[in-house]
Every structure is written in C-alpha cells, then in structure tokens.
Amino acid sequence: MEGGLFLKYMNKKSFTLLVLAGLLLAGCASSIPPAIMNAPDGAPDLATLRAAPGKYQGQTVRFGGRIIGVENYQNESWISVVGLPLQSNGKPRLSDRSPGRFIAQVKGFIDPAVYSKNRRITVVGRFDKIQSKKIGDYRYHYPLLIAHEVYLWPRKQKVRYAPVYPVWPYGPWYAPYDYYPYQHYYPRGKLICKTKACS
C-alpha cells in the first residue's frame, strides 16, 4: 500500500513535469518568426551558393551562424557571420565545421553590444553580390545578403538545482531508503546557481 502511494505520487509528478516541458517548448517555438523557421522554397545552402554565386544572384536565402563582428555606417550596418549548419527551425547548430562566411546588410544602426561576437543569428534575405574584404592579409569573398529578417537567438542560461525529494508521510521512524535512517522529511529543491558562468 505504501509503495503504491509513493508510485502514484511520482507518476503524477512526472506527468506534471512533462506537461510543463511541452508548454515551454511550444512557447519557445511560437516566438520564432515564421520566415526564420521555414526556409524559402528552392533556396541553396551557404556552401552551394558560394560554389556558384552567379546562379543564385537575387534569390532569397536563409543562412545562419555565429557573429564575428558588426560595422555601422551612416544608413546601414553589416553583420559578419561565420556560417553554421541549420536545424529544421533555422537555429544554427554548434559545430566546428563551417560552410564559409557571409555578411548581412541591415538598415539602420545595429548595437555591437547586443549583436556581440559569437552570438548565434539567422538571416533571411536576398543574395545581392560577392563582397571582397580582407581577413588579415587574405582577401575573402563574402556573399552579401540584403536582410529581410534577422533573428538573434537567445542566450542559454545554465541553471542548477539541488535534488527535489518528496515529503514522506509515514512518521519520523520510517526510513524509505536504507541510507537515510530515521529521516522522514526530505528538503525541497533550492536554486543554487543562476549565472552565465555556472558550470
């Protein structure tokens, strides 16, 4: 009987956690713009475009990756990006392999403190031309996109919790586990770390 009550309690708890996780995922998905989530029909990936840029000039594409830097001019800004493979929802995958770099041209001012180095970004825009720029002494040829939609992916926060145990209802002398003798109350979880540097 006692074991049955415990299992019933844990099953309810597991079900609640699954429901909450599902709602959280649905909320995250709904905040992503449709243009970012859905690749344009027939659009090439970055590696394909770089191999034959003339074939795709003027076409709308979706690229993403890690920000290298931001350059602000009088009426526009350039966001330089190291390209990464994209997940089905348009989010760049973390990878050491890159299909190349590209530049997103955006109207107005882009704050480098917000669009900072290594932040993940996805851009939908029209491929305009190949822009030549130097990286050190090497002249690199960047595909330049006239951006229609730019999405800066939220940073992940690492949050650690102490373990959460149920309150045991069977009196002070009942020990549900051998290694907790004479203990009937288990402390609830407590937030112990919520910083970007949490490891």
C-alpha positions in Angstrom: 0.0 0.0 0.0 2.7 2.4 1.0 4.8 1.6 -2.1 1.7 2.1 -4.3 1.0 5.6 -2.8 4.6 6.5 -3.5 4.5 5.4 -7.1 1.2 7.2 -7.6 2.8 10.4 -6.2 5.8 10.1 -8.5 3.7 9.3 -11.6 1.6 12.4 -11.0 4.8 14.4 -10.6 6.3 13.0 -13.8 3.2 13.8 -15.8 3.1 17.4 -14.5 6.8 17.9 -15.4 6.2 16.5 -18.9 3.2 18.9 -19.5 5.2 21.9 -18.3 8.1 20.9 -20.5 5.8 20.6 -23.5 4.3 24.0 -22.8 7.7 25.6 -22.5 8.8 24.1 -25.9 5.7 25.3 -27.6 6.2 28.8 -26.2 9.8 28.9 -27.5 8.7 27.7 -30.9 5.9 30.3 -31.2 8.3 33.2 -30.6 10.5 32.3 -33.7 9.3 34.3 -36.8 7.9 32.0 -39.5 10.3 33.4 -42.0 13.2 32.1 -39.9 11.6 28.7 -39.2 10.8 28.0 -42.8 13.5 28.0 -45.5 12.5 29.7 -48.8 11.5 27.2 -51.5 14.4 26.1 -53.6 16.9 28.2 -51.6 20.5 27.0 -51.7 22.6 26.5 -48.5 25.6 28.6 -48.0 28.2 26.1 -49.4 26.1 25.7 -52.6 25.8 29.4 -53.1 29.5 30.1 -52.6 30.3 27.4 -55.2 28.2 29.1 -57.9 27.2 32.6 -56.8 26.2 33.8 -60.2 23.5 31.2 -60.4 21.7 32.4 -57.3 22.0 36.2 -57.5 18.8 37.9 -56.5 17.4 34.8 -54.8 16.0 34.8 -51.3 18.1 32.5 -49.0 18.3 31.6 -45.3 21.7 31.4 -43.6 22.8 31.4 -40.0 25.8 31.1 -37.8 28.0 32.9 -35.2 28.5 36.6 -35.3 32.1 37.7 -36.0 31.5 41.5 -35.8 29.3 44.5 -36.7 30.2 47.5 -38.8 27.9 50.5 -38.6 27.7 53.0 -41.5 25.6 56.2 -42.0 22.4 54.4 -43.1 23.1 50.7 -42.7 25.0 48.1 -40.8 26.9 45.0 -41.8 26.8 41.9 -39.6 29.7 39.5 -40.5 28.8 35.9 -39.7 30.7 32.5 -39.7 28.1 30.2 -41.2 26.9 27.0 -39.5 24.6 24.2 -40.5 21.0 25.0 -39.5 18.4 22.9 -37.6 15.0 22.4 -39.1 13.7 25.5 -37.2 16.5 27.7 -38.6 18.7 27.7 -35.5 22.4 27.3 -36.2 23.9 24.1 -34.9 27.0 24.3 -32.7 29.8 22.8 -34.9 33.5 23.2 -35.6 32.7 22.9 -39.3 31.6 25.9 -41.3 30.5 26.3 -44.9 32.0 29.8 -45.0 31.3 33.3 -44.0 28.6 35.8 -45.2 27.6 39.4 -44.5 24.0 40.5 -43.7 23.3 44.1 -44.7 20.7 45.7 -42.3 19.0 49.1 -42.5 19.8 51.4 -39.6 22.0 51.0 -36.5 22.9 47.6 -35.0 24.3 47.7 -31.5 27.5 45.7 -31.3 27.0 45.3 -27.5 23.8 43.3 -28.3 24.8 41.7 -31.5 28.0 40.6 -29.9 30.7 38.2 -31.0 29.8 34.5 -31.0 26.0 35.1 -30.6 24.0 32.9 -32.9 22.0 34.5 -35.6 19.8 33.5 -38.5 19.2 35.8 -41.5 16.7 35.6 -44.4 17.5 37.9 -47.2 18.2 38.5 -50.9 21.6 37.5 -52.2 23.0 40.7 -53.7 26.6 40.1 -54.6 30.0 38.8 -53.5 31.8 41.4 -51.3 35.6 41.2 -51.1 37.1 42.0 -47.7 40.5 41.3 -46.1 41.0 38.9 -43.1 44.5 39.8 -42.1 46.4 39.7 -45.4 43.9 37.3 -47.0 41.2 38.6 -49.3 38.0 36.8 -48.5 34.9 36.8 -50.8 31.7 37.1 -48.7 28.2 36.6 -50.0 26.3 39.8 -49.2 22.6 39.4 -48.2 20.1 42.3 -48.1 18.4 41.2 -45.0 14.6 40.9 -44.8 14.5 39.2 -41.4 17.2 38.9 -38.7 16.8 36.7 -35.6 19.2 36.8 -32.7 18.9 33.6 -30.8 18.5 34.0 -27.0 21.4 33.0 -24.8 21.0 29.8 -22.9 21.1 30.2 -19.1 22.6 27.4 -17.1 20.5 26.8 -14.0 21.4 24.2 -11.4 19.1 22.9 -8.7 19.6 20.8 -5.7 17.7 17.5 -5.9 14.0 17.5 -5.1 12.6 14.7 -2.9 9.0 14.1 -1.8 7.8 14.7 1.7 7.5 11.2 3.2 4.2 10.9 5.1 4.8 7.9 7.3 6.2 9.3 10.5 9.7 10.1 11.9 10.8 6.5 12.4 10.0 5.3 8.9 13.0 5.4 6.5 12.1 4.8 2.8 15.8 4.3 1.9 18.5 2.5 4.0 21.0 5.3 3.6 18.6 7.9 5.2 17.9 6.2 8.6 15.3 7.8 10.9 14.5 10.6 8.4 11.0 11.4 7.3 11.4 14.8 5.6 13.5 15.4 2.5 14.4 19.1 1.7 12.8 20.5 -1.4 14.9 21.8 -4.3 16.7 25.1 -3.9 18.1 27.3 -6.7 21.9 27.3 -6.1 23.2 28.8 -9.3 21.8 31.1 -12.0 24.6 32.7 -13.8 26.1 32.6 -17.3 29.3 31.2 -15.8 27.6 28.4 -13.9 29.3 25.1 -14.7 
